[in-house]
Amino acid sequence: MRAMVLERVGVPLRLMETPDPCPSAGQAVIAVEACGVCRTDLHVFDGDLPNPKLPLVLGHEIVGRVVTVGPGVSKNLEGWRVGVPWLGRTCGCCSFCLSGTENLCDAPGFTGYTLDGGFATHVVADANYAFTLPEGLGPVATAPLLCAGLIGWRSLKMAGQGKAIGLYGFGAAAHILAQVCQWRKQEVYAFVRPGDEAGRRFALELGATWAGFSDEMPPIQLDAAIIFAPAGELVPKALAAVRKGGTVVCGGIHMSDIPAMPYRLLWGERRIVSVANLTRDDAREFFGLVGQASIRTVTTSYPLERANDALADLRAGQINGAAVLVP
């Protein structure tokens, strides 16, 4: 198999030939059809997330077909198209796993961070965390749903049913979530980095009620706001934009420090909450509504060998929608 390998944090990925993988008990070998490139991949690459497995294959928005399975896995899974997300395994026995919050597991494994991911022609995954996918969408269109879609959905559930939803950072997750909001009859107020006229137009094209820059206030008070940009300085801005009783959801795995702010921004029973990982139930819910909501993803495809270019373009904000690697 071929894989783009991170050998040291901050050093460009290197294309390597490695032995074909062999599944252990409970595992499946998957031929990768497409793998999304997520901002979390950048955080791992840059060392913002500590102690990655090295050498490491990044990538946790994986779509592929099961080639073979190990002992304890039904042979019927072979040939099926499956998705492999960020949450690659859990212990199954800690208090969080036993209470239905496996996303908070005390001893998890994360695809593309502590487990090898999908920037490769093949990946080995825990079969219990590789879920079958509908065949209607192509692999490139489906890949961003495996993280941007799932984390967006979990964030929206935490934001609540309010009518006016602010989305700070209009990238892969927000462009999917905006479509879900429209399906749920919620209005989207999109915030992009100052000066990003292309991003503002992109949000409006996807049905945002209003789109402006992150240093602006929306024309109305928001019921909730979701922050996907990894910028802590957006938290007080979002708090100032939501009404009393509103919620600000921090949807990223990494964010710069939140600056000191006056208590009056939080007062009025406003809340700040974070989203951590996802559960398999999130995946079942979300993929159950993808067709109902007629979600379409906007993607830019790169061959596997250009994974470094995809990461660089994502870092520079040059991608509308999502970047996807195609082996």
C-alpha positions in Angstrom: 0.0 0.0 0.0 1.0 3.6 -0.4 0.6 6.2 2.3 1.5 9.9 3.0 3.3 9.6 6.3 4.0 12.2 9.0 7.4 11.3 10.4 7.9 14.4 12.6 5.6 17.1 13.7 5.7 20.1 11.3 7.7 18.2 8.6 5.9 17.7 5.2 4.3 14.3 4.7 6.3 11.8 2.8 4.9 9.3 0.3 5.9 5.8 1.4 5.4 2.2 0.2 4.4 0.0 3.2 3.4 -3.7 3.5 -0.2 -4.5 2.7 -2.2 -4.4 6.0 -3.5 -7.5 7.7 -6.5 -7.3 10.1 -6.3 -8.5 13.7 -9.4 -9.7 15.6 -12.3 -7.3 15.3 -10.7 -5.3 12.5 -11.4 -4.7 8.8 -9.1 -3.7 6.0 -10.6 -1.0 3.9 -9.5 0.2 0.4 -9.7 4.0 0.6 -11.8 5.6 -2.1 -11.6 9.2 -0.6 -10.4 10.9 2.6 -11.4 14.4 3.6 -8.7 16.8 4.8 -9.8 18.4 8.0 -8.5 21.3 10.1 -7.9 18.8 12.8 -5.3 17.2 10.5 -3.5 20.6 10.5 -3.7 20.7 14.3 -2.0 17.2 14.5 0.6 18.2 11.8 1.4 21.5 13.7 1.7 19.8 17.1 -1.3 21.7 18.5 -2.6 18.2 19.6 0.1 16.6 21.8 1.7 13.2 21.5 0.5 11.8 18.2 1.5 8.3 17.2 4.6 8.7 15.1 5.2 7.8 12.4 1.5 8.5 11.6 -0.9 8.4 8.7 -3.3 11.4 9.0 -6.9 11.5 7.9 -10.2 10.7 9.7 -12.9 11.4 7.0 -12.5 8.0 5.3 -14.8 6.4 2.7 -13.9 3.1 1.3 -14.8 -0.5 0.7 -14.1 -3.4 3.0 -11.5 -5.7 1.4 -11.1 -8.3 4.2 -11.9 -8.8 7.8 -10.3 -10.3 10.8 -11.5 -13.0 13.3 -14.7 -12.1 15.0 -16.0 -9.9 12.1 -18.8 -11.1 9.8 -17.6 -11.8 6.3 -20.8 -10.2 5.1 -19.1 -6.9 5.7 -16.7 -7.5 2.8 -17.5 -5.4 -0.2 -19.6 -2.8 1.7 -18.9 0.9 1.5 -18.1 2.1 5.0 -17.0 5.3 6.7 -14.3 5.6 9.3 -14.5 8.7 11.5 -12.3 10.4 14.1 -13.5 8.2 17.0 -11.7 5.0 16.1 -12.3 2.9 19.2 -13.4 3.2 22.9 -12.7 1.2 26.0 -16.4 0.3 26.4 -16.0 0.0 30.2 -15.4 3.5 31.7 -18.2 5.5 33.2 -18.6 7.6 30.0 -18.9 4.6 27.7 -21.4 2.9 30.1 -23.5 6.1 30.3 -23.9 6.6 26.6 -21.3 9.3 26.2 -18.6 7.3 24.4 -17.2 10.5 22.9 -15.8 11.3 26.3 -14.2 7.8 26.8 -11.2 7.8 29.2 -9.1 5.5 26.9 -10.1 6.2 23.3 -8.4 5.7 20.0 -8.5 8.5 17.4 -8.2 7.9 13.7 -5.4 9.9 12.1 -4.0 10.8 15.5 -3.4 7.8 17.8 -4.4 5.3 15.0 -3.3 5.4 11.4 -5.8 7.1 9.2 -6.9 7.5 5.6 -4.2 9.5 3.8 -3.3 6.1 2.1 -4.6 3.5 -0.3 -5.7 1.3 2.6 -6.6 1.6 6.3 -7.2 -0.9 9.1 -10.1 0.0 11.3 -12.0 -1.4 14.3 -15.0 -2.9 12.5 -17.3 -1.7 15.3 -16.4 1.9 14.4 -16.7 1.6 10.6 -20.3 2.1 9.7 -22.0 1.3 6.5 -22.8 4.2 4.2 -25.6 4.9 1.7 -24.5 4.2 -1.9 -26.3 7.3 -3.3 -23.5 9.8 -2.7 -20.1 9.3 -4.3 -17.1 8.8 -2.1 -15.6 12.3 -2.6 -19.0 14.0 -1.8 -19.4 11.7 1.2 -16.0 12.1 2.8 -16.5 15.5 4.4 -19.6 14.3 6.1 -17.5 11.9 8.3 -16.2 14.8 10.4 -17.3 18.2 9.2 -20.8 16.8 9.0 -20.8 14.8 12.2 -19.2 17.4 14.4 -21.4 20.1 12.8 -24.5 18.0 13.6 -23.4 17.4 17.2 -22.7 21.1 17.6 -26.1 22.0 16.2 -27.9 19.7 18.6 -26.1 21.4 21.5 -27.0 24.9 20.0 -30.7 24.0 20.2 -33.8 24.6 18.2 -33.6 28.4 18.1 -34.5 30.2 14.8 -31.4 32.3 14.3 -28.1 30.4 14.3 -24.7 32.1 13.8 -21.8 30.2 12.2 -18.3 31.6 12.8 -15.9 30.2 10.2 -17.6 29.2 7.0 -15.6 26.2 6.0 -16.2 22.5 5.6 -18.4 22.1 8.6 -20.4 25.3 8.3 -21.2 24.8 4.6 -22.8 21.4 5.4 -24.5 22.7 8.6 -26.0 25.7 6.8 -28.0 23.2 4.6 -29.2 21.3 7.7 -30.3 24.5 9.3 -32.4 25.4 6.2 -34.0 22.0 6.3 -34.8 22.6 10.0 -36.3 26.0 9.1 -33.5 27.8 10.9 -31.9 31.0 9.7 -28.1 31.1 9.2 -26.0 34.1 10.0 -22.5 33.4 8.6 -19.3 35.1 9.8 -16.1 34.9 7.7 -12.6 36.3 8.3 -12.5 40.1 7.6 -11.9 40.8 4.0 -13.0 37.4 2.7 -15.5 38.4 0.1 -15.4 35.1 -1.6 -16.3 33.3 1.7 -19.1 35.8 2.3 -20.5 35.1 -1.2 -20.2 31.4 -0.7 -22.3 31.5 2.4 -25.0 33.5 0.7 -25.0 31.1 -2.2 -25.6 28.3 0.2 -28.7 30.1 1.6 -27.4 32.1 4.5 -29.9 34.8 5.5 -27.0 37.2 6.2 -23.2 36.9 5.8 -20.6 39.3 7.2 -17.2 39.5 8.7 -16.3 38.2 12.1 -15.6 41.6 13.5 -19.2 42.7 12.7 -22.4 42.3 14.6 -25.4 40.5 12.9 -28.5 42.5 12.1 -30.5 40.7 14.9 -29.7 38.9 18.1 -28.9 35.3 17.6 -30.5 32.4 19.5 -27.2 30.5 19.3 -23.8 30.6 17.7 -21.4 27.9 16.7 -17.7 28.7 16.4 -15.7 26.5 14.0 -12.7 28.8 13.5 -9.9 27.9 16.0 -9.8 31.5 17.3 -10.5 32.1 20.9 -11.1 35.8 20.4 -14.3 34.9 18.6 -15.9 33.7 21.9 -16.6 37.2 23.4 -17.8 38.4 19.9 -20.2 35.5 19.7 -21.4 36.1 23.3 -22.1 39.7 22.4 -24.2 38.5 19.4 -26.4 36.0 21.2 -29.5 36.9 23.1 -30.1 36.3 26.9 -30.3 32.5 27.4 -28.4 31.9 24.2 -25.6 29.3 23.7 -22.2 29.7 22.2 -20.9 26.3 21.0 -17.1 25.8 20.4 -17.1 23.2 17.7 -13.3 22.6 17.2 -10.9 20.3 19.0 -8.3 23.1 19.4 -8.7 26.8 19.9 -6.4 29.6 20.8 -6.9 31.0 24.3 -10.1 32.9 25.1 -9.2 36.5 26.0 -10.3 38.2 29.2 -13.8 39.6 28.8 -16.3 41.5 30.9 -18.7 39.3 32.8 -21.7 41.2 31.3 -21.2 39.2 28.1 -21.9 36.0 29.9 -24.5 37.3 32.2 -28.2 36.8 31.3 -27.8 33.0 31.5 -25.8 32.8 28.3 -23.7 29.6 28.0 -20.4 28.5 26.5 -20.1 24.8 25.7 -17.6 22.7 23.8 -18.1 19.7 21.6 -15.8 16.8 22.1 -15.6 14.1 19.4 -18.7 12.2 18.3 -20.7 9.1 19.1 -21.8 6.3 16.8 -25.4 7.4 17.5 -24.5 10.9 16.1 -23.5 9.1 12.9 -26.7 7.1 12.7 -28.8 10.2 13.2 -26.9 12.4 10.8 -26.7 9.9 7.9 -30.4 9.3 8.4 -31.1 12.9 7.5 -28.5 13.5 4.8 -30.9 12.4 2.1 -33.9 14.1 3.7 -32.1 17.4 3.9 -30.6 17.0 0.3 -27.2 17.9 1.6 -24.6 18.5 -1.1 -20.9 19.0 -0.3 -18.6 21.4 -2.2 -15.3 19.8 -2.6 -11.8 20.3 -4.1 -10.1 17.0 -4.9 -6.4 16.3 -4.8 -4.5 13.1 -5.6 -3.0 11.3 -2.6 0.5 12.5 -3.5 -0.6 16.1 -3.1 -1.7 15.8 0.5 0.8 18.5 1.5 -0.7 20.9 -1.1 -4.2 20.2 0.3 -3.0 21.0 3.9 -1.3 24.2 2.7 -4.4 25.4 0.8 -6.6 24.6 3.8 -4.2 26.6 6.1 -4.3 29.6 3.7 -8.1 29.6 3.5 -8.1 28.9 -0.2 -10.7 26.2 -0.2 -14.4 26.8 -0.3 -16.1 23.8 1.2 -13.8 20.8 1.8 -10.6 19.3 0.5 -10.6 15.6 -0.3 -7.7 13.2 -1.2 -8.4 10.6 -3.8 -5.9 7.7 -3.8 
